[in-house]
């Protein structure tokens, strides 16, 4: 049995017909799942393409907390 994957050829000797058939079914099912997931991601991104890129799920007030003197070492500003 020869498998062509990612630009490489893999040769498997001494594989029974039943195991070869199982490998073919498994690879076909995984390929179909990959195509489905890719299409699903495309639909997901297509629905959100018109949203403003600056919108976040968290309010800005939660991000802009003031740092007290005991936590000044956490500040990124000099």
Secondary structure, DSSP 4 states (H G I P E B T S, - for coil): -EEEETTEEEE--S--HHHHHHHHHHHHHHHHHHHHHHHHHHHHHHHHTTS-TT--SS-HHHHSPPP-GGGGGG-S--
